[in-house]
Amino acid sequence: MNKDQTQGRVKEVKGKVKEVVGKITGDKTLEKKGTVEHAKGVIQAGYGDLKEDLKKSTKP
């Protein structure tokens, strides 16, 4: 696992927690921030996955 994969997965979880807490408490701002952070995490993790796949495919 590379840095982007790890950080992306952490952002995904943190964002999902914020999203759920926002829903429970009725805080729409927190819920939206959580949704955005989760999406950023998914993108970053995907980028990390792509980097890892490219690294593996270029090895002899």
Biopython code that builds the backbone (N, CA, C, O; Angstrom):
import numpy as np
from Bio.PDB.StructureBuilder import StructureBuilder

atoms = [
    (1, "MET", "N", (0.835, -1.181, 0.000)),
    (1, "MET", "CA", (0.000, 0.000, 0.000)),
    (1, "MET", "C", (0.879, 1.242, 0.000)),
    (1, "MET", "O", (1.877, 1.317, 0.716)),
    (2, "ASN", "N", (0.492, 2.205, -0.809)),
    (2, "ASN", "CA", (1.250, 3.440, -0.833)),
    (2, "ASN", "C", (0.549, 4.513, 0.007)),
    (2, "ASN", "O", (-0.545, 4.303, 0.531)),
    (3, "LYS", "N", (1.196, 5.641, 0.116)),
    (3, "LYS", "CA", (0.719, 6.741, 0.959)),
    (3, "LYS", "C", (-0.675, 7.215, 0.547)),
    (3, "LYS", "O", (-1.525, 7.464, 1.402)),
    (4, "ASP", "N", (-0.910, 7.337, -0.751)),
    (4, "ASP", "CA", (-2.214, 7.828, -1.219)),
    (4, "ASP", "C", (-3.336, 6.854, -0.900)),
    (4, "ASP", "O", (-4.443, 7.263, -0.549)),
    (5, "GLN", "N", (-3.051, 5.580, -1.021)),
    (5, "GLN", "CA", (-4.066, 4.586, -0.685)),
    (5, "GLN", "C", (-4.445, 4.681, 0.795)),
    (5, "GLN", "O", (-5.625, 4.695, 1.147)),
    (6, "THR", "N", (-3.440, 4.745, 1.640)),
    (6, "THR", "CA", (-3.678, 4.794, 3.079)),
    (6, "THR", "C", (-4.414, 6.065, 3.481)),
    (6, "THR", "O", (-5.424, 6.007, 4.182)),
    (7, "GLN", "N", (-3.911, 7.207, 3.040)),
    (7, "GLN", "CA", (-4.544, 8.478, 3.402)),
    (7, "GLN", "C", (-5.954, 8.571, 2.835)),
    (7, "GLN", "O", (-6.851, 9.113, 3.480)),
    (8, "GLY", "N", (-6.150, 8.044, 1.632)),
    (8, "GLY", "CA", (-7.477, 8.057, 1.028)),
    (8, "GLY", "C", (-8.480, 7.244, 1.811)),
    (8, "GLY", "O", (-9.615, 7.673, 2.017)),
    (9, "ARG", "N", (-8.059, 6.061, 2.251)),
    (9, "ARG", "CA", (-8.966, 5.211, 3.035)),
    (9, "ARG", "C", (-9.322, 5.870, 4.369)),
    (9, "ARG", "O", (-10.461, 5.780, 4.829)),
    (10, "VAL", "N", (-8.335, 6.534, 4.990)),
    (10, "VAL", "CA", (-8.593, 7.232, 6.254)),
    (10, "VAL", "C", (-9.592, 8.361, 6.029)),
    (10, "VAL", "O", (-10.513, 8.538, 6.826)),
    (11, "LYS", "N", (-9.420, 9.125, 4.954)),
    (11, "LYS", "CA", (-10.356, 10.212, 4.648)),
    (11, "LYS", "C", (-11.760, 9.675, 4.386)),
    (11, "LYS", "O", (-12.752, 10.286, 4.785)),
    (12, "GLU", "N", (-11.834, 8.532, 3.715)),
    (12, "GLU", "CA", (-13.134, 7.917, 3.464)),
    (12, "GLU", "C", (-13.869, 7.648, 4.770)),
    (12, "GLU", "O", (-15.042, 7.991, 4.921)),
    (13, "VAL", "N", (-13.166, 7.032, 5.705)),
    (13, "VAL", "CA", (-13.784, 6.665, 6.986)),
    (13, "VAL", "C", (-14.159, 7.909, 7.782)),
    (13, "VAL", "O", (-15.269, 8.005, 8.304)),
    (14, "LYS", "N", (-13.233, 8.859, 7.875)),
    (14, "LYS", "CA", (-13.514, 10.092, 8.620)),
    (14, "LYS", "C", (-14.707, 10.823, 8.015)),
    (14, "LYS", "O", (-15.561, 11.334, 8.739)),
    (15, "GLY", "N", (-14.762, 10.871, 6.701)),
    (15, "GLY", "CA", (-15.875, 11.540, 6.028)),
    (15, "GLY", "C", (-17.189, 10.844, 6.295)),
    (15, "GLY", "O", (-18.204, 11.498, 6.534)),
    (16, "LYS", "N", (-17.180, 9.526, 6.258)),
    (16, "LYS", "CA", (-18.406, 8.767, 6.501)),
    (16, "LYS", "C", (-18.892, 8.979, 7.933)),
    (16, "LYS", "O", (-20.093, 9.100, 8.176)),
    (17, "VAL", "N", (-17.945, 9.023, 8.885)),
    (17, "VAL", "CA", (-18.322, 9.261, 10.285)),
    (17, "VAL", "C", (-18.962, 10.641, 10.423)),
    (17, "VAL", "O", (-20.005, 10.786, 11.061)),
    (18, "LYS", "N", (-18.337, 11.650, 9.824)),
    (18, "LYS", "CA", (-18.897, 13.006, 9.888)),
    (18, "LYS", "C", (-20.285, 13.051, 9.251)),
    (18, "LYS", "O", (-21.196, 13.710, 9.752)),
    (19, "GLU", "N", (-20.422, 12.347, 8.151)),
    (19, "GLU", "CA", (-21.707, 12.318, 7.451)),
    (19, "GLU", "C", (-22.796, 11.721, 8.337)),
    (19, "GLU", "O", (-23.894, 12.269, 8.436)),
    (20, "VAL", "N", (-22.489, 10.604, 8.974)),
    (20, "VAL", "CA", (-23.468, 9.929, 9.828)),
    (20, "VAL", "C", (-23.787, 10.774, 11.063)),
    (20, "VAL", "O", (-24.950, 10.902, 11.445)),
    (21, "VAL", "N", (-22.754, 11.351, 11.685)),
    (21, "VAL", "CA", (-22.983, 12.201, 12.860)),
    (21, "VAL", "C", (-23.835, 13.407, 12.464)),
    (21, "VAL", "O", (-24.725, 13.819, 13.208)),
    (22, "GLY", "N", (-23.558, 13.962, 11.300)),
    (22, "GLY", "CA", (-24.359, 15.085, 10.816)),
    (22, "GLY", "C", (-25.807, 14.703, 10.620)),
    (22, "GLY", "O", (-26.700, 15.486, 10.943)),
    (23, "LYS", "N", (-26.063, 13.502, 10.091)),
    (23, "LYS", "CA", (-27.444, 13.034, 9.910)),
    (23, "LYS", "C", (-28.132, 12.841, 11.250)),
    (23, "LYS", "O", (-29.286, 13.230, 11.429)),
    (24, "ILE", "N", (-27.406, 12.230, 12.199)),
    (24, "ILE", "CA", (-27.997, 11.944, 13.509)),
    (24, "ILE", "C", (-28.338, 13.230, 14.257)),
    (24, "ILE", "O", (-29.406, 13.348, 14.859)),
    (25, "THR", "N", (-27.413, 14.193, 14.209)),
    (25, "THR", "CA", (-27.618, 15.438, 14.947)),
    (25, "THR", "C", (-28.427, 16.469, 14.180)),
    (25, "THR", "O", (-28.821, 17.493, 14.739)),
    (26, "GLY", "N", (-28.676, 16.206, 12.903)),
    (26, "GLY", "CA", (-29.431, 17.154, 12.098)),
    (26, "GLY", "C", (-28.583, 18.324, 11.613)),
    (26, "GLY", "O", (-29.117, 19.347, 11.187)),
    (27, "ASP", "N", (-27.281, 18.176, 11.677)),
    (27, "ASP", "CA", (-26.344, 19.228, 11.251)),
    (27, "ASP", "C", (-26.027, 19.020, 9.773)),
    (27, "ASP", "O", (-25.165, 18.215, 9.421)),
    (28, "LYS", "N", (-26.730, 19.751, 8.916)),
    (28, "LYS", "CA", (-26.572, 19.589, 7.471)),
    (28, "LYS", "C", (-25.171, 19.987, 7.006)),
    (28, "LYS", "O", (-24.640, 19.393, 6.067)),
    (29, "THR", "N", (-24.567, 20.991, 7.657)),
    (29, "THR", "CA", (-23.223, 21.431, 7.283)),
    (29, "THR", "C", (-22.213, 20.316, 7.525)),
    (29, "THR", "O", (-21.391, 20.024, 6.657)),
    (30, "LEU", "N", (-22.270, 19.698, 8.685)),
    (30, "LEU", "CA", (-21.361, 18.597, 9.009)),
    (30, "LEU", "C", (-21.590, 17.423, 8.069)),
    (30, "LEU", "O", (-20.642, 16.773, 7.629)),
    (31, "GLU", "N", (-22.837, 17.161, 7.770)),
    (31, "GLU", "CA", (-23.179, 16.071, 6.864)),
    (31, "GLU", "C", (-22.571, 16.312, 5.478)),
    (31, "GLU", "O", (-22.006, 15.397, 4.879)),
    (32, "LYS", "N", (-22.688, 17.529, 4.976)),
    (32, "LYS", "CA", (-22.130, 17.847, 3.659)),
    (32, "LYS", "C", (-20.613, 17.815, 3.671)),
    (32, "LYS", "O", (-19.994, 17.347, 2.715)),
    (33, "LYS", "N", (-20.003, 18.314, 4.753)),
    (33, "LYS", "CA", (-18.542, 18.253, 4.865)),
    (33, "LYS", "C", (-18.076, 16.801, 4.866)),
    (33, "LYS", "O", (-17.058, 16.467, 4.261)),
    (34, "GLY", "N", (-18.818, 15.955, 5.540)),
    (34, "GLY", "CA", (-18.491, 14.537, 5.578)),
    (34, "GLY", "C", (-18.600, 13.886, 4.209)),
    (34, "GLY", "O", (-17.767, 13.062, 3.831)),
    (35, "THR", "N", (-19.632, 14.265, 3.475)),
    (35, "THR", "CA", (-19.818, 13.731, 2.131)),
    (35, "THR", "C", (-18.659, 14.131, 1.222)),
    (35, "THR", "O", (-18.147, 13.316, 0.453)),
    (36, "VAL", "N", (-18.254, 15.394, 1.321)),
    (36, "VAL", "CA", (-17.141, 15.893, 0.501)),
    (36, "VAL", "C", (-15.842, 15.193, 0.887)),
    (36, "VAL", "O", (-15.080, 14.775, 0.015)),
    (37, "GLU", "N", (-15.582, 15.060, 2.197)),
    (37, "GLU", "CA", (-14.344, 14.415, 2.644)),
    (37, "GLU", "C", (-14.312, 12.951, 2.210)),
    (37, "GLU", "O", (-13.268, 12.437, 1.808)),
    (38, "HIS", "N", (-15.449, 12.296, 2.293)),
    (38, "HIS", "CA", (-15.541, 10.906, 1.862)),
    (38, "HIS", "C", (-15.216, 10.800, 0.373)),
    (38, "HIS", "O", (-14.453, 9.925, -0.035)),
    (39, "ALA", "N", (-15.788, 11.678, -0.429)),
    (39, "ALA", "CA", (-15.536, 11.668, -1.873)),
    (39, "ALA", "C", (-14.062, 11.927, -2.181)),
    (39, "ALA", "O", (-13.486, 11.284, -3.058)),
    (40, "LYS", "N", (-13.458, 12.866, -1.463)),
    (40, "LYS", "CA", (-12.027, 13.134, -1.654)),
    (40, "LYS", "C", (-11.207, 11.893, -1.321)),
    (40, "LYS", "O", (-10.234, 11.580, -2.007)),
    (41, "GLY", "N", (-11.600, 11.201, -0.278)),
    (41, "GLY", "CA", (-10.901, 9.981, 0.110)),
    (41, "GLY", "C", (-11.002, 8.897, -0.944)),
    (41, "GLY", "O", (-10.030, 8.193, -1.219)),
    (42, "VAL", "N", (-12.179, 8.767, -1.531)),
    (42, "VAL", "CA", (-12.381, 7.763, -2.581)),
    (42, "VAL", "C", (-11.486, 8.089, -3.778)),
    (42, "VAL", "O", (-10.869, 7.197, -4.359)),
    (43, "ILE", "N", (-11.420, 9.363, -4.140)),
    (43, "ILE", "CA", (-10.587, 9.782, -5.268)),
    (43, "ILE", "C", (-9.117, 9.537, -4.970)),
    (43, "ILE", "O", (-8.392, 8.996, -5.805)),
    (44, "GLN", "N", (-8.673, 9.937, -3.772)),
    (44, "GLN", "CA", (-7.267, 9.764, -3.419)),
    (44, "GLN", "C", (-6.892, 8.282, -3.356)),
    (44, "GLN", "O", (-5.820, 7.892, -3.818)),
    (45, "ALA", "N", (-7.758, 7.473, -2.795)),
    (45, "ALA", "CA", (-7.486, 6.038, -2.726)),
    (45, "ALA", "C", (-7.444, 5.427, -4.130)),
    (45, "ALA", "O", (-6.612, 4.566, -4.416)),
    (46, "GLY", "N", (-8.336, 5.873, -4.988)),
    (46, "GLY", "CA", (-8.335, 5.394, -6.371)),
    (46, "GLY", "C", (-7.062, 5.770, -7.098)),
    (46, "GLY", "O", (-6.512, 4.977, -7.862)),
    (47, "TYR", "N", (-6.596, 6.984, -6.854)),
    (47, "TYR", "CA", (-5.332, 7.437, -7.433)),
    (47, "TYR", "C", (-4.183, 6.563, -6.928)),
    (47, "TYR", "O", (-3.310, 6.166, -7.700)),
    (48, "GLY", "N", (-4.192, 6.272, -5.643)),
    (48, "GLY", "CA", (-3.166, 5.402, -5.069)),
    (48, "GLY", "C", (-3.215, 4.001, -5.643)),
    (48, "GLY", "O", (-2.177, 3.389, -5.897)),
    (49, "ASP", "N", (-4.430, 3.487, -5.850)),
    (49, "ASP", "CA", (-4.587, 2.168, -6.459)),
    (49, "ASP", "C", (-4.018, 2.168, -7.876)),
    (49, "ASP", "O", (-3.341, 1.223, -8.279)),
    (50, "LEU", "N", (-4.293, 3.224, -8.623)),
    (50, "LEU", "CA", (-3.793, 3.335, -9.984)),
    (50, "LEU", "C", (-2.270, 3.379, -10.006)),
    (50, "LEU", "O", (-1.633, 2.713, -10.822)),
    (51, "LYS", "N", (-1.691, 4.169, -9.102)),
    (51, "LYS", "CA", (-0.233, 4.235, -9.010)),
    (51, "LYS", "C", (0.362, 2.856, -8.712)),
    (51, "LYS", "O", (1.368, 2.460, -9.300)),
    (52, "GLU", "N", (-0.267, 2.150, -7.807)),
    (52, "GLU", "CA", (0.216, 0.820, -7.425)),
    (52, "GLU", "C", (0.111, -0.156, -8.605)),
    (52, "GLU", "O", (1.022, -0.948, -8.851)),
    (53, "ASP", "N", (-1.009, -0.088, -9.328)),
    (53, "ASP", "CA", (-1.180, -0.959, -10.493)),
    (53, "ASP", "C", (-0.148, -0.666, -11.575)),
    (53, "ASP", "O", (0.397, -1.585, -12.186)),
    (54, "LEU", "N", (0.116, 0.615, -11.808)),
    (54, "LEU", "CA", (1.121, 0.979, -12.800)),
    (54, "LEU", "C", (2.506, 0.505, -12.384)),
    (54, "LEU", "O", (3.291, 0.031, -13.206)),
    (55, "LYS", "N", (2.790, 0.641, -11.103)),
    (55, "LYS", "CA", (4.085, 0.207, -10.583)),
    (55, "LYS", "C", (4.258, -1.302, -10.774)),
    (55, "LYS", "O", (5.334, -1.764, -11.155)),
    (56, "LYS", "N", (3.199, -2.061, -10.509)),
    (56, "LYS", "CA", (3.269, -3.510, -10.657)),
    (56, "LYS", "C", (3.356, -3.921, -12.123)),
    (56, "LYS", "O", (4.024, -4.900, -12.455)),
    (57, "SER", "N", (2.690, -3.185, -12.990)),
    (57, "SER", "CA", (2.664, -3.582, -14.412)),
    (57, "SER", "C", (3.972, -3.237, -15.125)),
    (57, "SER", "O", (4.269, -3.808, -16.175)),
    (58, "THR", "N", (4.754, -2.316, -14.572)),
    (58, "THR", "CA", (6.000, -1.950, -15.230)),
    (58, "THR", "C", (7.183, -2.774, -14.735)),
    (58, "THR", "O", (8.280, -2.661, -15.281)),
    (59, "LYS", "N", (6.983, -3.591, -13.725)),
    (59, "LYS", "CA", (8.061, -4.464, -13.253)),
    (59, "LYS", "C", (8.295, -5.571, -14.257)),
    (59, "LYS", "O", (7.340, -6.130, -14.797)),
    (60, "PRO", "N", (9.551, -5.897, -14.514)),
    (60, "PRO", "CA", (9.850, -6.978, -15.488)),
    (60, "PRO", "C", (9.437, -8.349, -15.009)),
    (60, "PRO", "O", (9.628, -9.335, -15.720)),
]
sb = StructureBuilder()
sb.init_structure("model")
sb.init_model(0)
sb.init_chain("A")
sb.init_seg("    ")
for serial, (resi, resn, name, xyz) in enumerate(atoms, 1):
    if name == "N":
        sb.init_residue(resn, " ", resi, " ")
    sb.init_atom(name, np.array(xyz, "f"), 0.0, 1.0, " ", f" {name:<3s}", serial, name[0])
structure = sb.get_structure()
